[in-house]
């Protein structure tokens, strides 16, 4: 039985990379398996886990599908917005 984490708000690209890597590992997928599903090389998947700001939106959607993530967008809660430093990618 696998543990499903709650929804994770993302503020930085680094957080995205960590989330994608964690989801891949939780699904017991190798970088090579994710790469095959995305039509990329294993080296590229490794690079993108470390540099998620280089992901195209199309790659991000495919990656989410490959590792069992769902991408959702929504308005931030006011308290979080006020307490979070503004970070640009």
N, C-alpha and C positions, 0 to 999 in steps of 0.2 A: 504494500500500500504506500503510495507516494504522498508526500506532504505538499499541498498546493499553497504557495505563499499568497498573502493578500495583494491587492493592487499596489503597485509601487509608483509613487510620483517621481518623476525624473526632472532634475534641474540642470544637470551637466551631462556632457557627452561621456565623460568617464563613468558615470553611473549607468549609462546605457550599455557600455561595453561590459561592465561587471554583471549586469542583469542578463545579457545575452549569453555570456560564458556560463553563468550559474544555471541558466535554463538548459543549456546544452548538456552540461554535466548531470543535471537532475534527470534528464531524459536518456542518460547513458549513451550519448552520441559523441563520436569523435569529431574532430575538426574535419577530417576527410569525408565523413558521412554528411555533415552539414554542407560542405563544399560541393559534393556531388548533387545534392538537392537544389543547390543554388546555381549550379553551372560555373563554379569557381574552382580555383586550386586550393589545396589545403593551406599553402603559404599565405594566400590572400585572406582566407578566413582567420588565420592566426593574426595577420596584420590588422584586420578590421576589428577584432576583439580588443586590440590595444589602441586602435585609432578609430573609434566608432563615428567620429565626425566625418570620416571619409565614406561612410555608407550612403548609397543613394536611397531614396525613399522606396524605390522598387525592391532593392536588396533588403531593406529593413522589413518590409511586408513579407517577403519570401522567407527571411530568417525567422520571423515570428511564427509563421506557419510551420516551418521545419522543426522548431523546438517546442511548439505547443503554447506559444504566447498569444495573447490578444492585445492588439493596440487600441487604446481608447484615448480620446482627447476630451477635455472638459475644462470648465472654468476652475481656477484655483480657489481654495477656501481663503477668505480674507485674512485670517490669522496667519496662515502659512505664507501668504503673499507678503505680508508686512514683516515677518520674521526671517524671510529667506533673502540672502544677498542676491542682487541681480547679477546673473552670470550670462555672458554671451558666448555662444559657440563660435 
